[in-house]
Amino acid sequence: MNHLRIGLVGVGLMGHGIALNIARKGYALTVLDHPGNQPLDALRALDVASAATVQELARRAEVLILCVTGSPQVEAVLLGDEGALAALQPGAVVIDCSTAIPASTEAVARAVRAAGGRFLDAPMTRTPKEAAEGRLNLLVGGDADLLQECLPLLQCFAENITHTGAVGSGHRMKLLHNYVSLGCAALIAEAAACALAGGVDPQVFVDVLAKGGGGGVALERLSPYLLAQDTSGLRFSMSNALKDMGYYSTMALDSAAAHGIADAVHDTFARAVAEGGPQRLVPELVGMMSGKSV
């Protein structure tokens, strides 16, 4: 499959790793020029090209991968007179690796099909570190045969690929995953702030939770901050956490599902953004809740 021409929109922290691994596997890759991109030097050394507009990118690409912030950005890239769909090649595949609202994803997929294209939602879990290593997890919604066709490309940058069902189910599962992940992080951060207020040693706090019911990935990612004020364990901004929790709440409301705990988690990140700014990282919740550094 690596004779295909690939286009990528969104060379951020995650997209840069995706692009590197696609290019290293010998695919002809073109990325969209954008001020939000990470530096492209390493990609240019692998003969990765760039395009000035999404329509120029769409005209070149047989597979168009999106790795942008959320539903508004996906819709802006694809829809409208200046969007990619107006220039999409017949039979081209659009793969949306962003985090998005499932109802929007389903509408976008219909528009892609109406334009003669094919669509998979393939949001990812894990971090920029795994993206650079080609070890992301992908949650793929869409036709099983189309997923099978695209599997060699997806395996360039993903270690685990799960077919979640119909279009939209990938984004639905991603929001469920992120709610659980962010909810656990918020809960542990609040508990850690209480521990600090009560004089509990951070190492004792981490050790006891790790050996009992508080152990798991959320604690592992927060521990570097709890023990050494190191945010590298979870390089995920408060603004992205708030966005994802907002998407989860929208999905829950659309499904008439319970969301009381989710509302509390959402409000926690809303306060963090209001008080500390959007670019603070999730591990810093501990310091913000306690009113002091760990």
C-alpha positions in Angstrom: 0.0 0.0 0.0 3.0 2.4 0.4 2.7 3.5 -3.2 -0.3 5.6 -2.1 -0.1 9.4 -1.8 -0.9 10.4 1.7 -2.0 13.9 2.9 -1.9 15.0 6.6 -3.5 17.9 8.2 -2.3 18.7 11.7 1.5 18.3 12.5 1.1 19.0 16.2 2.6 17.0 19.0 0.7 13.8 18.0 0.6 14.5 14.2 4.4 15.0 14.0 5.0 11.5 15.3 2.4 10.1 12.9 4.0 11.9 10.0 7.5 10.7 10.9 6.4 7.0 11.0 4.5 7.2 7.7 7.4 8.8 6.0 9.9 6.3 7.4 7.8 3.5 5.9 8.3 5.0 2.4 5.0 6.6 1.8 4.8 9.7 -0.4 3.5 12.2 2.3 2.4 15.8 2.0 1.5 17.9 5.0 -0.5 21.1 5.3 1.5 24.2 6.0 0.1 25.7 9.2 1.5 28.0 11.9 0.5 25.4 14.6 2.7 22.7 13.1 5.7 21.4 15.0 9.1 22.1 13.2 9.2 20.2 9.9 13.0 19.8 9.6 12.9 16.1 10.4 10.1 15.5 8.0 11.7 17.5 5.2 14.8 15.3 5.6 12.6 12.4 4.8 11.3 14.1 1.6 8.0 15.1 3.0 6.3 17.8 0.9 4.0 20.5 2.0 0.9 22.2 0.6 -0.3 25.7 1.2 -4.1 24.9 1.2 -6.3 22.0 2.1 -7.6 21.8 -1.4 -4.1 21.6 -2.8 -3.5 18.8 -0.3 -6.7 17.0 -1.2 -5.9 17.1 -4.9 -2.6 15.3 -4.3 -3.9 12.7 -1.7 -5.4 9.3 -2.1 -5.7 9.1 1.7 -6.2 12.2 3.8 -5.5 12.0 7.5 -6.8 14.6 9.9 -5.1 15.1 13.3 -6.6 18.4 14.5 -8.1 19.7 17.7 -11.8 18.8 17.4 -15.1 18.9 15.6 -15.0 22.6 14.6 -11.5 22.1 13.0 -12.5 18.9 11.2 -15.6 20.6 9.8 -13.5 23.6 8.7 -10.9 21.5 7.0 -13.4 19.3 5.1 -16.6 21.3 4.5 -17.4 24.4 2.5 -16.2 26.0 -0.7 -12.6 26.2 0.6 -12.7 22.8 2.3 -10.9 19.6 1.2 -14.1 17.9 0.0 -14.5 20.2 -3.0 -11.1 18.9 -4.3 -11.3 15.3 -3.0 -10.3 12.6 -5.5 -13.0 10.0 -6.3 -12.6 7.0 -4.0 -10.2 8.8 -1.7 -10.2 7.8 2.0 -10.5 10.4 4.8 -9.2 9.1 8.1 -10.1 11.4 11.1 -7.7 10.8 14.0 -8.9 13.8 15.9 -11.1 13.8 19.0 -14.6 14.7 17.9 -18.3 14.7 18.8 -19.9 11.5 17.3 -22.9 13.3 15.9 -20.6 15.7 14.0 -18.5 12.7 12.8 -21.5 11.0 11.4 -22.6 14.1 9.5 -19.0 14.6 8.2 -18.9 11.0 7.0 -22.1 11.5 5.1 -20.6 14.6 3.4 -17.5 12.6 2.5 -19.5 9.9 0.9 -21.6 12.4 -1.0 -18.4 13.8 -2.4 -17.4 10.4 -3.6 -15.0 9.6 -0.8 -14.8 7.0 1.9 -14.4 7.6 5.7 -13.0 6.2 8.9 -12.9 7.8 12.3 -9.7 6.6 14.0 -9.1 8.6 17.1 -6.0 7.7 19.1 -5.0 7.1 22.7 -1.6 7.3 24.4 0.8 10.3 24.3 3.2 12.1 21.9 6.0 9.7 23.1 4.1 6.7 21.7 3.2 8.7 18.6 6.9 9.3 17.9 7.6 5.6 18.5 4.8 4.4 16.2 3.0 2.8 19.1 -0.4 4.6 19.3 -3.7 2.9 20.0 -6.4 3.5 17.3 -10.1 3.1 17.8 -11.6 2.8 14.4 -15.2 3.3 13.3 -16.3 2.5 9.8 -16.5 -0.3 7.3 -14.5 -3.4 8.2 -13.3 -3.9 4.7 -12.1 -0.4 4.4 -10.2 -0.7 7.7 -8.6 -3.9 6.3 -7.6 -2.0 3.2 -6.0 0.8 5.3 -4.4 -1.4 7.9 -0.9 -1.3 6.5 -0.9 2.5 6.6 -2.4 2.6 10.1 0.1 0.0 11.4 2.9 2.5 10.5 2.0 4.5 13.6 -0.2 2.3 15.7 0.6 -0.7 17.9 -3.0 -1.6 18.7 -5.9 -1.1 16.3 -9.4 -1.9 17.5 -12.4 -1.9 15.2 -15.2 -0.4 17.3 -18.1 -0.7 14.9 -19.9 1.7 12.6 -18.8 5.3 11.7 -18.8 7.4 14.8 -18.2 4.6 17.2 -14.4 5.3 17.2 -15.0 8.8 18.5 -17.6 7.6 20.9 -15.2 5.1 22.4 -12.4 7.8 22.5 -14.6 10.1 24.6 -15.5 7.2 26.9 -11.8 6.5 27.3 -10.8 10.1 27.9 -13.6 10.6 30.4 -12.4 7.7 32.5 -8.7 8.7 32.1 -9.3 12.4 32.9 -11.8 11.6 35.6 -9.2 9.3 37.3 -6.6 12.0 37.0 -8.9 14.7 38.5 -9.9 12.4 41.4 -6.2 11.5 42.2 -5.2 15.2 42.0 -7.9 16.2 44.5 -6.9 13.3 46.8 -3.2 14.4 46.5 -4.1 17.9 47.4 -6.0 16.7 50.5 -3.0 14.5 51.3 -0.7 17.5 51.2 -3.0 19.5 53.3 -2.9 16.7 55.9 0.9 16.4 55.8 1.0 13.0 54.1 4.3 12.4 52.4 3.9 12.3 48.6 6.0 9.2 48.3 3.9 7.4 50.9 0.7 8.6 49.0 2.0 7.2 45.7 3.3 3.9 47.2 0.0 3.1 49.0 -2.2 3.9 46.0 0.1 1.9 43.7 -0.2 -1.2 45.8 -4.0 -0.9 46.2 -7.1 0.2 44.5 -5.6 3.5 43.4 -3.0 2.0 41.2 -3.1 2.3 37.4 -2.1 4.4 34.4 -3.5 7.7 35.8 -1.4 7.4 39.0 1.7 6.4 36.9 1.3 9.5 34.8 0.7 11.9 37.7 3.4 10.4 39.9 6.4 12.3 38.4 4.6 15.6 39.3 3.6 14.3 42.7 7.2 13.4 43.5 9.3 15.9 41.6 7.0 18.5 40.0 7.7 16.9 36.6 4.8 17.3 34.2 6.3 15.1 31.5 4.2 12.0 32.5 1.1 13.6 31.1 1.7 16.3 28.5 -2.0 17.1 28.0 -3.3 20.6 28.5 -6.1 21.8 30.7 -7.8 23.3 27.6 -7.8 19.9 25.8 -9.1 18.2 28.9 -11.9 20.7 29.1 -12.7 20.3 25.4 -12.8 16.5 25.7 -15.0 16.7 28.8 -17.3 19.1 27.0 -17.6 16.7 24.1 -18.3 13.8 26.5 -21.1 15.8 28.1 -22.6 16.6 24.7 -22.5 12.9 23.7 -24.0 11.8 27.0 -26.8 14.4 26.6 -27.4 13.2 23.0 -27.7 9.7 24.4 -29.9 10.6 27.4 -27.2 9.0 29.5 -26.2 9.7 33.1 -23.6 12.5 33.4 -23.5 13.8 36.9 -20.0 12.7 37.7 -18.8 13.9 34.3 -20.3 17.3 35.0 -18.2 17.6 38.1 -15.0 16.5 36.2 -15.9 19.1 33.5 -16.3 21.8 36.1 -12.9 20.9 37.7 -11.1 21.5 34.4 -13.2 24.6 33.7 -12.0 26.1 37.0 -8.4 25.1 36.2 -8.5 26.8 32.8 -10.1 29.9 34.3 -7.6 30.2 37.2 -4.4 28.9 35.7 -4.8 29.4 31.9 -5.5 26.9 29.1 -1.9 25.7 28.6 -1.3 24.5 32.1 -0.9 20.7 32.0 -3.2 18.2 33.7 -0.7 17.1 36.4 -0.6 20.7 37.7 -4.1 20.2 39.0 -2.5 19.0 42.2 -0.7 22.2 42.8 -3.7 24.3 41.8 -6.0 22.4 44.1 -3.6 22.6 47.0 -2.7 26.2 46.5 1.0 25.3 46.5 3.6 23.3 44.6 4.1 19.7 45.4 
